[in-house]
């Protein structure tokens, strides 16, 4: 707003602001925050932009204050806001709550700059509200004077935001639109300025060393201010400390097995406190004999759970001096709980207290826990470099970065499960983990994981919680619903079997947003390290998944993609073939049929109004409810003709057909059996969740030479089946989920030795796609992961909240008086009162004993009070929706049909209140239901409301319909809708001649480069074999030191072999580098290999088995050029002696064996030398 118009400048200090408390120490932040406030109602996009800018400045200030030499913040790998926020040391500094708010501001700011769609005003309010909390935290911790800290009760106030003029003329509106366009352009320019400022930040970071001396005094002042401050966030609901203990903490402690029946358990006196009396009283001490395992500092619920950290630490110092043992520190206000073992890790939120055994183990680990980097990874479990790299990166995340979550991307078939088993083995040997929980979304995956642990880590005593809930072990595998139920066992007041510290590590198989959001209460409940596994390519993962793991979007903890695995020979590539079927792509049109087919069309029993035959059937309907014989027959014929064959070419290889639905799958099997009666119905089988004894078919399919050889599946085999012999996949349904597509593709990627005969390994697998999935994903389209659908009960809860909010707004806007309670006619006020009463009863029915409900205790208690529902603000209703709508409650309605009718009528009421166009569509749906009820007029319950049903089914009733009318209809008809017979589309079978077009192979972007590289490898191997007389290649095969000139010569040879810049880059990026890549093609000179092991057999005393073992090693090196030591513990080497090389050679000579292998490793390239020296180096001159 311009000052020249005589109105106050919204950025002027004279105008009140939510951020006024920033003025003393951060006037620059205040200026930017005011700009955001000024635009909140008029220019939401600009407000979000300035909120993000304010955050950037605040983060930069924190890095300046807490970074540098001796600071707690490390500089991230690059200087932009995302990297600054997700640097582990920064996340530890600000804590998860504040960090989450910062990330929301960043995302809203990015959206405002880059999204062309209008920015809703709510986004601006959300950004400002979150910015307020961030600024509040900053001032609470870093204000230089105590008097400058914001008051504990201070809250964000929407009414302080500048309001726009009440009414604008048409001319002013036009001017406003022009201003919006100008603002959008200005934001684009400012976004460019952000990038330039990021560059300046990087340059400034490089000068930090010069600034350290100047900043020392400044940082000392900040440190002093920080030490003097304590966070004091306010809450609306308060308890004193005694009530906090009685209501919340005692319950949680008892659940963890603490009886609290001794006088010393509470208000325990300690000496040596730095106060006038020299003593203090600890709220709780948790004892093991005379050893204080932990202390609990309880604060009023109005105060932060972490506020007493320093006080509790001083208590711990006193106890340590008097007992010789340092206790773990808990802080709680009854709602939030923090745990701090200040000898090993920073404070972290927890959902309760640990048991005596868990605290004793925690204390033992202070001295027995070993550095993860100091222990080897079990080569007998994983031997591949990328598996070991993933384990090391997870270990660094946990140990060095103190970050408790890790996300690993690894292609299907590359060994995710074995990688996890080796990680668990490492953590157990290092005393980091005693018990581990493995979670999967399907029983088959749980069974598979348990079997893998039994095979590779049997000492962990794996337990399948789905089938055996009572057994104890060290590794537990479960589905998510099973674990949800088990956690609540003992919730009635006894000790829970699975307390918060029961597991040290949780592994989430195929971690993605929908799983995490649906079952996140499990991950929040357990105080455990978390590892997520996914096969979805890292650039395809939903960015929300990254944020759930506290990671920057696109930057997982480690990644080994399908392209890498194919390029390095650990997986096989797909040959993706797109097959155009006319009906499948374009549907069936009556006027394009032959005369005979038109007669057949007319004779069909169509499920159309009046029984009339349609003019066409859409492609969407084909294989949904219309099944055409020739369409399926042509698919099967192409599969049988072009699919990979085994058994000398006489039998189709293992094949999975992905069908659309159960009836589609059954029809495919019917057509296969009709076309191939010679297989007697055993060659192809339908395997779905509805198939009786489906697992027996899966087990048979997994056996190489046993039928069935074709598995026709609906969802069941998309994931979780590990059959290396699968060589054909048929996509006979549309897939648009990226995660699901790559999981399905992964069914064929596994290696299979000698599948086609001796020395004839599986090289690739076919994808036959009849639904244009390949085209969709090859164009790198945005693919949908689908919205995470809210349960029906949650949608109803939120709809009723929205109804209350709109009714309150309507009453305030129009001054509607509240009617008397005894009014005989249903009114809007009565509707509002009844709706609030229902929601109140639902909240009151939420049990705080349930671990899902407990984290929301603050809101449950506040909204279980009837008066809370009398005058809630829009912001408060939003908080209720966010915190309470999805929680389980004792107030249940099991009539799903009635609830769906409720949802329809509530939606209709909301559309009426908002005057939305969707009202007409909803009206039609309600009229259809009423019309269906009219056909049931002989039912007494329907006859009782027949007049109302007739009215609702007609049009006149809907003219000037009111909210009470809709509500009356909802209440009277909701119990009747279940009487309406569920309609299902009649299945139609046809036999029209379909047309198949020309097939073509499609390159998938994520595997095309790997396939090209594999082809290059083959060409290069042939070329190198024909040029082994070249000097550089000769030296490489003889294991002689290479010079820079040799390396140049080797690169030149690769280019002569047809290599591109991309091929050479990929070769350089391989673990062994470019020389190692070439040696893998040409092998090691046999004489050079034999010479390395001569010392082992020169004494003439070697046994026949030892000589055979050495010969096998030399043969491997001659063919492959290199050999990792762990390979000695695999076949064929362990076939020579079951005890492996250790038992065969003995400790001393095994060390010689390893040393000999090391001498054959590639040496670093020698530095460049002068020409004369170079000539001498290669033996000339």
PyMOL commands that set and color helices and strands:
alter all, ss='L'
color gray80, all
select helices_A, chain A and resi 3-5+20-22+27-38+44-66+81-86+88-114+121-142+146-148+158-160+170-206+208-228+241-255+263-265+309-323+356-368+372-374+385-399+416-429+443-456+458-460+480-487+513-525+543-548+562-567+582-586+590-592+595-603+609-611+629-642+662-675+677-679+694-701+738-748+773-778+792-814+828-844+851-854+857-863+866-869+874-884+896-914+918-934+940-944+946-953+956-958+963-973+977-979+1005-1025+1031-1037+1044-1056+1061-1069+1073-1082+1086-1092+1094-1097+1104-1120+1125-1129+1133-1136+1140-1145+1147-1159+1171-1177
alter helices_A, ss='H'
color red, helices_A
select strands_A, chain A and resi 266-271+279-288+291-298+328-332+337-340+348-350+405-410+436-440+463-464+475-479+505-508+529-534+558-560+573-578+588-589+616-617+626-628+645-646+651-652+654-658+684-688+710-714+726-731+764-769+988-990+1000-1001
alter strands_A, ss='S'
color yellow, strands_A
deselect
rebuild
show_as cartoon
